Amino acid sequence: MSSLIPYISVSNAAAAIDFYQRAFGAEALSRNTTPDGSKIMHAALQFPGGGTLMLSDDFPEYNGGRGRTPEAFGGSPVTLHLTLDNADPVWAAAVAAGATVTMPLDDQFWGDRYGRLRDPFGHEWSLSSPGTKPGKAKPE
């Protein structure tokens, strides 16, 4: 695992895990529920290319009654980014799974194919494929 792993709170962790699997091809590494099974206390997902994301249901009862999801905050200032060999099929899967396009996937002036999405839980995502424009070297 990487030494820096995003850990997000969502309003429905079970649905979020399902979405991330369908949208981005994530694989569940672990999933721990509350003793009564009603909420997910911790889950870890592995994304194609090696990225890891940890998440849990929101627990406002342990945070002074305040939620910690993008819905509770009215949006998220954080963008989770996926660099892919080919962003197009993953983009199509994410949109089909329920993501909202906030910036269409397109060839950008800096050379990459890039776009932005919002998942059904309010988290922002960007997807890109390394560019092939003249003068833009693909990473090794």
Phi, psi and omega in degrees: 000150175293159178279345177242114183232119175298142176232115186245154172256138180227160182283341180208089187298322179299315178292324179294317178300315178300315179299311182296329175291313181289319186282316190241002180073024180292152178241131179288125177265323179205158181202113181241127182257166172296160181306327180273357178078006185279337181221158176265120180278328182199137172215150176233135179238141175256129180259151176306138182094354173105356181286147178240142175229132174251148181205164175208164169295159176285140178231072180300334180296343177252012182227043178063026180082002181261135175284157181235030178257165175302326178297319180293327182269353183078028180130179180230134176275359185256139174244129174269129187245136174242123171262126186231153174298321179218104184286338188302310181292327179290320176303310181299319179294320180296316179295317179296328180280350176122006177289151177257128179286126176250341173208115184303145174292124184201165174287123185261161183298335181276357173111339181274159166269124193211144174201169182231145182226159169241128180282168183296354182252006175093358179278140181270140179227145168236144178236141177213156170238136179305141184285161178232014179293151178306136180087353179252110181276139174286142178295147180277000000 
